[in-house]
Amino acid sequence: MRLASAVEESFHVWKIDSSEESSISFGHMTAVPSSKIVHFSWDVEEEQNGDHFIIEKSIDDGQTWETVSRVESIGNHKERHTYKVSEINMVEGISEYFRVSRVDIDGEKKVLDAVNIDHPILTNMKLIPNPKNVRKATTVSCESLICSEGEMNIYNRNGELVEQRRLNLSKGYNRCQIEVKNLAPGEYRVSIKDEFDNTLTKRLVVH
């Protein structure tokens, strides 16, 4: 099994099964995440006696796999065909693995390719209400894939630290409040950082 980057662009072909009864000439699979959806595609140059393909997912470094999609074979062919399918994917870990397997008409399954997708630990930082309309307080929120210690830092336009707060980041949604009445009018940079130095930053304007 070959692990490859989800954004790999090179293409190459090799024989997975060269028997006359059931053969396939296969390229590589790509898996491109977009919000909560992953778009899969793979190229097949030649195919004989195939029944269907399955996409499987693993969140434990390939120890166990769960089927997430099934795509029917187009039948015997000797010209390149690109299979495509998009599936909803709820992120379950920092690294997720996906593989494509081919099942022939006799029910024999053969793994063709595998890719991994690495997800950022911290995402979706927001300042609510809109920073330009802040008067008394604003809520800072973000999402984390893991539990960790962290901190929120506020810097002025000169890059000077004007406020620091320790955070206990939980897995999932996190939020805290900034009392902007304690800040002089001006522009600030608010950052959230976990114990592994993953950082998110947003601009804050205090009137």
N, C-alpha and C positions, 0 to 999 in steps of 0.2 A: 504494500500500500504506500502510495506517495503522498506526503503532505505538501501542500503548496499554498502560497499566498492567495487570498481571495481576489486580489487585484492583478494577478499574473496575466500578462498579455501574450506571451509566446505560445506557439502552437506546434505540437508535434504529434505524430501518430505511431502507435505500436500495436502489435497483435496481442489480444488478450486470450483468444481461443482460435486456433487455426484448423480445427477439425472441419470437414466438409459439412457435417450435419448441423453444426451450430457455430457460426463464426461472427466476429465483430471486429472492425477496425475503428479504434476509438481515439479521440483527442483528449482534452482535459476539461474538467468542470470548473466553472466560476460560480461564486456565491457572493452577491453584492447586497449588503444590507441597506435599507432605506426606511428610516423610522422603525416601525414594528413589523416590517415585511422584509423577507429575503428573496431576491430574484436569482434563480438558478438557471444555468444554461450549460449544455455540453454538446459537442460535435461528434457525429458518427459518420465516418467515411463510407463504410460498407457494413451491411448487416444481413444475417441469414438466420431464420428460425428463432427470432426473438419474440418474446411475449410482452414483457413490460419492463420498466425501470422503476426503482424505488429510491427515494431520498431518505436517509436516516440521519439522526442527530445524536451526538454524545456530549455530555458535560463533565465526564470523568476521564478525560484523556484517552478516549477510545476503548474503555473497558466494557461499557455497555452501550447499546444503540437502540434508539426508538424510531420507528417509521413515522415520517411526517408527511410524505406525499408519494403518490403512485402515478406514473405516466405510461400510457399504453404505447407499445412499439408501432411504428407505421408499417411494419412488415419488411419483407426482403427488399433490399435496394443496394445499388452500387454507386450512388452519388451522395455527396455530403448533405447531411440533414442536421439542423440544429434543433435540439429539444429545449423547450423553455417551460418553466413553471414558477409561480410566485406563491409563497406561503406566509401566513402570519406567524411571526416568531416572537414569543415573549422571552426576553433576555433572562437567562438563568445562571449566568456565570461570566467571569471575566473573559474566558476563552471557551468558545463553542466549536465543535467539530461537526462537519457534515460530509457524508459520502454518498456516492451514487453506485448502485449495483444493478446488474442486468440479470433478469430471469428469463431463461429460454422456454420453449414450448414444452419441454420435459420437466420443468420446475426447478432446473439447476440454477442456483444463484452464484454470481461471480462479482466480487467487488472490483469496480473499474478505477475509481479515483476518490480522493478525499481532500478537503480543504479545511482551514480553520479561520474563524473570525474572532479577532480580539476587540473587545468592547472597552470603552473608557470607563474608569471606575466612577468618576464624578461627572454628572451631566445635568442639563436643564436648570442652570442657575437663573433665578429671576429676582427682580426687585419690584415689589408691589406696595403702593401704587407706582405709576410711571415716575421715574426719578425727577423729571422736569416739573412735576406737580407736587413734590414732597413739601409738606409744611411742618408736621410734628414728628411723624414716625414712618418708617417703611419696613416691610417684612422682606427678609432675605430667605430664599428657599433654594434647595437643590435636591438631586437624587443621587444615592450612592449604591453601588452594587455590594458593598461589604460594610461591616461595622468597624469603626476605627476612631482613634482620637484625632482631633483636628483643631483648627483655629480659624477665626475670622479676623482679618486685618483691614483697616481703613487707612489709606494714604492720601495726603493732599496733593496739589498740583506739583509741588516740589519733590514729591517722592518720600516725604517724611511720614513716618508712622504716627498717627494721631489717636488711634484706638486699637486695642487688641483684645480678643475674647476667646477663651478656650471652648471647644465644642466637643460633644460626644456624638459623632455621626453614626446613625443607625442605618441598617440596610433598608433602602426604600426612600421615602420622602422625609426631608428634614427642613426645619425652618427656625428662624430666630428674628428678633426685632432690633432695629437700630433707632435709638432716640436721637433724631437729627437736631433736636432743639439744643443739644450740647455741642453742635458743630457750627462753626462760622459759615456764613454764606460763601459758596464757591463750588468748585468741581473736585470730586474725590474719586478714588478707585477702591472698590470693595472687592476683597478676594477671600475665597474659602479654600483652605488647604488641608488635606488629610495627612496622616502620619507617614505616608509614603511619598509626600511632596507632590501629589496630584493637585493641581490648582485650577480654579475657575475664577474669572474676574469680570466685574461689571462696573460701568461708569455711574456715578451718583452725583446729581446736581442738587445743591441745597440753596434755596432762595431766602 
